[in-house]
C-alpha cells in the first residue's frame, strides 16, 4: 500500500464537531502537523507534534521527508477543501498519496447558527490578501468573508461604506463552537464601529 498523508479537517475548533473517522486517524498518527491551536486539541497524544507556521515551504518539505517513513497526519481548520493547506500539498505530492477527511467549516457552522441556506453562497478569505480583493464581491449575497488580524470586520465595513454600501445586513461571528462564541447581527454602518478581537468571520446577506 502506498504511503499516505492524512489531511484531516478538524472543524471549527471544538472537539464536539470532530467526526469519529477523524479521531481514529488522528489517534494513529506518529507525526502530527497543525497550527498551535489545532495541536493543543490533542495534547494528550504522545506522538511527535510539529507546528505549521508562516514558513509553509519549510513545513511542506518536512512533510515530504516524513510521510513515506512515518504515519503523518496534517490537521487543518474547518474543511480541507476550503482555504486550507490541501491545495499546496497537491502541488508537492501525488493525489493518490493523499487521504482527505472532510470537516465542518466555520462557514457551514455560521450559516447553521443563523438558520440560512448556503448553497448559493460565495466566500473569500482575506488572509494574506489586500482589502481591494473585496471589490468584485460587493454585490454578492450571501457573502462569507474570512477575516484576519489585518482585515477585521471594522476594516471590511469601512471598505463597503467607501463604496456607498451601508444598509446591508451582516453577521459577525467570533469563537464559533467555543464556550465564548459570540454572534452579532448588525448592518454595515454598525459593523464599522463593532469591536472584535482575534480572527472573525463575517457573513453579509
Secondary structure, DSSP 8 states (H G I E B T S, - for coil): ----EEEEE-BTS-GGG--HHHHHHHHT-SEEEE-HHHHHTTTT--SEEEE--S-HHHHHHHHHHHTTTS-EEEEESB-TTSSSTHHHHHHHS-GGGEEEE----HHHHHHHHTT---TT-EEEE-TTS-GGGGGGGTT-SSEEEE-BTTB-HHHHHHHHHHTT----EEEEEESTTSTT-EEEEEEHHHHTT----S--EEEE-
